[in-house]
């Protein structure tokens, strides 16, 4: 998607969304895959709000988005070299589950001390994350156990009413498929969890 297409909207929507994120709120926003519910990945209270809204157990970790490799390296203790090749050559959005995340809220980290992170290719998300300076939680906009909405129109009123801000972009766009998820251990072992 050309950067210029959403330039003006990113400025306005980005400022509104950023203000909500900085004060510990949760947002509903379009990602490079599906509509997501998000918050600052370092804010445990905001993360708890998302778990409550989704009626999801806090033992089930959520995905985070970063805008580049530099930010990724700030929140994972040791990114295996193979991760860069996987991400560089991936044909579709790819989320990697890393060992030993750092500097994120404890209630975001899996029981096995892992965290799923995707380097987003979406311009709006990239700009928002860059301004926030921290990873952005990205979990599908549905109650846990219910189907992932394929468009904005399919999002439950419970979710719409439960967030602090709804980004006014791409509401007519049909969502893409959820990302591929790969488990990448520090010893280089790769397991595909979702294609």
C-alpha positions as CSV (number, residue, x, y, z in Angstrom):
1,X,0.0,0.0,0.0
2,X,1.6,3.3,-1.0
3,X,2.6,5.5,2.0
4,X,1.0,8.6,0.5
5,X,-2.5,7.1,0.5
6,X,-3.0,7.4,4.3
7,X,-0.6,10.2,5.0
8,X,-3.2,12.7,6.2
9,X,-5.3,10.1,8.1
10,X,-2.2,8.6,9.8
11,X,-1.4,12.0,11.2
12,X,-4.9,12.6,12.7
13,X,-5.8,9.0,13.6
14,X,-2.2,8.3,14.8
15,X,-2.3,11.3,17.2
16,X,-5.7,10.2,18.6
17,X,-4.7,6.6,19.0
18,X,-1.3,7.5,20.4
19,X,-2.9,9.7,23.1
20,X,-5.1,6.8,24.2
21,X,-2.2,4.4,24.3
22,X,0.0,6.7,26.3
23,X,-2.7,7.2,29.0
24,X,-3.1,3.4,29.3
25,X,-6.1,2.9,27.1
26,X,-6.9,0.2,24.5
27,X,-7.6,0.7,20.9
28,X,-9.3,-1.2,18.0
29,X,-7.3,-0.8,14.9
30,X,-6.6,-2.3,11.4
31,X,-3.3,-4.3,11.2
32,X,-1.5,-6.0,8.3
33,X,-3.7,-9.0,8.9
34,X,-7.0,-8.7,10.8
35,X,-8.6,-6.0,13.0
36,X,-6.8,-6.0,16.3
37,X,-7.2,-4.8,19.9
38,X,-4.1,-3.2,21.1
39,X,-2.3,-1.3,23.9
40,X,1.2,-0.4,25.0
41,X,3.0,-3.8,25.6
42,X,4.8,-2.4,28.6
43,X,1.5,-1.4,30.4
44,X,0.3,-4.3,32.6
45,X,-3.0,-2.6,33.5
46,X,-3.9,-2.0,29.8
47,X,-3.0,-5.6,29.0
48,X,-5.3,-6.8,31.8
49,X,-8.1,-4.7,30.3
50,X,-7.7,-6.6,27.0
51,X,-7.7,-10.0,28.7
52,X,-10.9,-9.0,30.5
53,X,-12.6,-7.6,27.4
54,X,-11.8,-10.8,25.4
55,X,-12.7,-13.0,28.3
56,X,-9.4,-14.6,27.8
57,X,-7.2,-16.4,30.4
58,X,-4.1,-14.4,31.2
59,X,-2.1,-17.6,30.7
60,X,-2.7,-17.4,26.9
61,X,-0.1,-14.9,25.6
62,X,-0.9,-12.3,22.9
63,X,1.0,-11.1,19.9
64,X,2.9,-7.8,19.8
65,X,3.8,-5.7,16.8
66,X,7.1,-3.7,16.2
67,X,7.9,-1.5,13.3
68,X,11.5,-2.6,12.7
69,X,14.3,-4.9,13.7
70,X,15.9,-2.3,16.0
71,X,12.8,-2.2,18.2
72,X,12.5,-6.0,18.1
73,X,16.1,-6.2,19.5
74,X,15.2,-3.9,22.4
75,X,12.5,-6.3,23.6
76,X,14.0,-9.7,23.0
77,X,17.1,-10.7,24.9
78,X,18.7,-12.5,22.0
79,X,17.1,-12.6,18.5
80,X,18.5,-15.7,16.6
81,X,20.2,-14.7,13.3
82,X,17.8,-17.0,11.3
83,X,14.9,-14.8,12.4
84,X,16.1,-12.0,10.1
85,X,16.2,-14.3,7.1
86,X,12.7,-15.8,7.9
87,X,11.2,-12.3,8.1
88,X,13.1,-11.0,5.0
89,X,11.9,-13.8,2.8
90,X,8.4,-14.4,4.2
91,X,5.7,-14.1,1.6
92,X,3.0,-13.2,4.1
93,X,2.9,-11.5,7.5
94,X,4.9,-13.7,9.9
95,X,4.9,-13.7,13.7
96,X,7.8,-15.3,15.5
97,X,7.6,-16.6,19.1
98,X,10.9,-15.7,20.8
99,X,12.6,-16.9,24.0
100,X,13.4,-14.4,26.8
101,X,11.4,-11.3,26.0
102,X,12.5,-8.2,28.0
103,X,11.1,-4.8,29.0
104,X,7.4,-5.8,28.4
105,X,4.7,-6.3,31.0
106,X,4.9,-9.6,32.8
107,X,1.3,-10.5,32.1
108,X,2.1,-10.4,28.3
109,X,4.8,-13.1,28.6
110,X,3.9,-16.8,28.1
111,X,4.4,-19.2,30.9
112,X,7.4,-20.6,29.1
113,X,9.0,-17.2,29.0
114,X,8.2,-16.5,25.4
115,X,6.6,-13.7,23.4
116,X,5.1,-13.7,19.9
117,X,6.3,-10.6,17.9
118,X,5.6,-9.5,14.3
119,X,7.4,-6.8,12.4
120,X,4.5,-5.2,10.8
121,X,4.4,-4.0,7.2
122,X,1.3,-1.9,7.6
123,X,2.1,1.8,7.3
124,X,-0.4,3.1,9.9
125,X,0.8,0.5,12.5
126,X,4.4,1.2,11.7
127,X,4.0,5.0,12.2
128,X,1.9,4.5,15.4
129,X,4.5,2.1,16.9
130,X,7.4,4.4,15.9
131,X,5.7,7.3,17.7
132,X,4.9,5.1,20.8
133,X,8.5,3.8,20.9
134,X,7.3,0.5,22.4
135,X,5.7,-2.7,21.0
136,X,1.9,-2.6,20.4
137,X,-0.2,-5.5,21.6
138,X,-2.2,-7.0,18.7
139,X,-4.8,-9.6,19.4
140,X,-7.8,-10.4,17.2
141,X,-10.9,-8.3,17.8
142,X,-13.2,-11.0,19.1
143,X,-14.3,-12.6,22.4
144,X,-12.0,-15.6,23.1
145,X,-13.3,-18.7,21.4
146,X,-15.4,-16.9,18.9
147,X,-14.4,-16.6,15.2
148,X,-12.0,-13.9,14.2
149,X,-13.9,-11.1,12.4
150,X,-13.1,-11.0,8.6
151,X,-14.2,-7.3,8.4
152,X,-14.9,-4.4,10.6
153,X,-18.7,-5.0,10.2
154,X,-18.3,-8.5,11.9
155,X,-16.8,-7.1,15.1
156,X,-19.0,-7.7,18.1
157,X,-20.7,-4.7,19.8
158,X,-19.1,-5.9,23.0
159,X,-15.7,-5.3,21.6
160,X,-16.7,-2.0,19.9
161,X,-18.1,-0.7,23.2
162,X,-15.2,-2.1,25.3
163,X,-12.3,-0.2,23.7
164,X,-11.3,3.3,24.4
165,X,-10.7,4.3,20.8
166,X,-11.6,2.9,17.3
167,X,-9.3,3.9,14.5
168,X,-11.2,5.3,11.6
169,X,-9.3,3.7,8.7
170,X,-9.8,0.8,6.4
171,X,-13.3,0.0,7.7
172,X,-14.5,-1.4,4.3
173,X,-11.4,-3.5,3.8
174,X,-11.8,-7.3,4.1
175,X,-9.3,-8.6,6.6
176,X,-6.3,-10.7,5.4
177,X,-5.7,-14.1,6.8
178,X,-4.1,-14.2,10.3
179,X,-0.3,-14.3,10.2
180,X,1.9,-17.4,10.0
181,X,3.3,-18.2,13.5
182,X,6.7,-19.7,13.9
183,X,8.3,-20.8,17.2
184,X,12.0,-20.0,17.0
185,X,14.1,-21.3,19.9
186,X,17.5,-19.8,20.8
187,X,19.1,-23.0,19.7
188,X,17.8,-22.4,16.2
189,X,15.0,-25.0,16.3
190,X,12.1,-23.8,14.1
191,X,8.5,-25.1,14.5
192,X,5.6,-23.8,12.4
193,X,2.6,-23.3,14.8
194,X,0.2,-21.8,12.2
195,X,0.6,-21.6,8.4
